[in-house]
Amino acid sequence: MIRMTLAEVTHAIGGTLHLHGTDTPETVVAGTVDTDSREMEPGSVFVAKPGDVTDGHLFVDVAAEAGATLAIVERRVETAISQIVVADAVAALGALAREVVARVRAAGDLRVVGITGSNGKTTTKNLLARILEVEGPTVAPRASFNNEVGAPVTMLRVTDDTRFLVSELGASRPGRIAELAGLITPDIGVVLMVGLAHAGGFGGVEATQRAKTELVQALRPGGTAVLNADDARVAAMAAAAQERGADVRWFGRGTAADVRADDVEVTASGTTATVHVDGRQLPLHLKVLGEHHVMNALAAITVAQLLGVDPADAIARIGTVEIAERWRMQPLGGDRVRIINDAYNASPDSMAAALRTVAQIAEPGQRKVAVLGAMTELGEQAGEEHDRIGLQAVRLRYERIVVIGTAARRLYLAAISEGSWDGEAVFFETADEAYDYLTAELRDGDRVLVKSSNSAGLRFLGDRLGEFFS
């Protein structure tokens, strides 16, 4: 975080300052701002966020012992540290992020990019960060820090020297993206796609579309919306961009896109394509597995060009990215049995894309094995969408379909109904049972996809299998 006095922080978040020891209102903080006491260091700010499992107020003393100068709290704690008492610690975190970003932007040439979409946010963020870090100091989220806590924590890593801030914006409810984007008022807003991820919480895909449009509506006047030309729901957001006084730049596979790709080919070593931009044809090679990541790459290239990076340079840099993120199409195991661990999260769109990818990279004689768990937050569409994935796995001729967990049982039943009834599809209640089955069943040449929503926990099963077969 930039240097701010305790008085300035107090004013920014609207709290009441309680000083400790020799601290004065002019005492300066300039370190990490986080809700995790383990991240504290001298000069840091600890935000005591109440939670469902534990309460940050219980760790204020730990933060102080680690060197934190200030704690933002909802009630005073008997600990040797200056404290600002606020009504809502998470709201205060956001308010401080807004102030810091505004100050850095006013004083220098900070450019701010917001990224949202039902799928692909983290991959696009990582690709764009790899491009921009060569151009100048860049701040981007760790992992998937995209909620009301993770997004502001990332924003607060901005310093006076930061040239680019890349924010990943997720939506747990309508209005959330508007709140998060409102903290930074992006210069560029990227909308990747509108799918069924979280559709249950929003009340349907149309509501999801409205939620993603909030990013476009939060752009700075004169900013640019980077939109997926192949997704009709995203393309419709051009009207909101125009109302905001923003430009539109298109990416996609179709000829209408400003930055587009064709000749896409997926292999076990990555994905290749030809990128068309400004009359040029540039070869793209992604080490990241999956045809769907071509769209994420196009989005990143489009943003980079808007920020002054030559597309050829952008393409060369993203070609060095080994994996999108841990547990996202992550190759594990060895040459004998290859595990593709993509179980950080799952929606119908990402599940279908992952199944297609493993089917594409499996060579003749190599069995395709799908280890699948539940897709959550689909609401009333959950049953139908699990049916669809079960059918797809059978139609892609997966030799083994291993379904785990009661919430995913309908996927198993759909696979059997479609024709996978001779032992190809099996069901287990727990990941441990599936592990025992898989370590005995898998054989040389197998290509194994592990895919589920985060809550199903199959990412850890993927790790165990990867270690076993390494």
BELFENRA-V333432 format. One record per run of one state. SS is the DSSP state (~ for helix, > for strand, _ for the rest). FROM is the first residue (numbers start at 1). LEN is the number of residues. If there is no record, write none. Layout:
BEGIN
SS;FROM;LEN
SS;FROM;LEN
END
This chain:
BEGIN
_;1;3
>;4;2
~;6;8
_;14;2
>;16;3
_;19;9
>;28;2
_;30;3
>;33;2
_;35;2
~;37;3
_;40;5
>;45;3
_;48;2
>;50;1
_;51;4
>;55;1
~;56;10
_;66;4
>;70;4
_;74;8
>;82;4
_;86;3
~;89;19
_;108;3
>;111;6
_;117;4
~;121;12
_;133;5
>;138;3
_;141;9
~;150;6
_;156;8
>;164;5
_;169;7
~;176;7
_;183;5
>;188;4
_;192;7
~;199;4
_;203;2
~;205;13
_;218;6
>;224;5
_;229;3
~;232;4
_;236;2
~;238;7
_;245;2
>;247;6
_;253;6
>;259;9
_;268;2
>;270;8
_;278;2
>;280;7
_;287;6
~;293;14
_;307;4
~;311;8
_;319;6
>;325;1
_;326;2
>;328;1
_;329;1
>;330;4
_;334;4
>;338;4
_;342;6
~;348;14
_;362;6
>;368;5
_;373;6
~;379;17
_;396;4
>;400;5
_;405;1
~;406;13
_;419;6
>;425;4
_;429;2
~;431;11
_;442;5
>;447;5
_;452;2
~;454;3
_;457;1
~;458;11
_;469;2
END
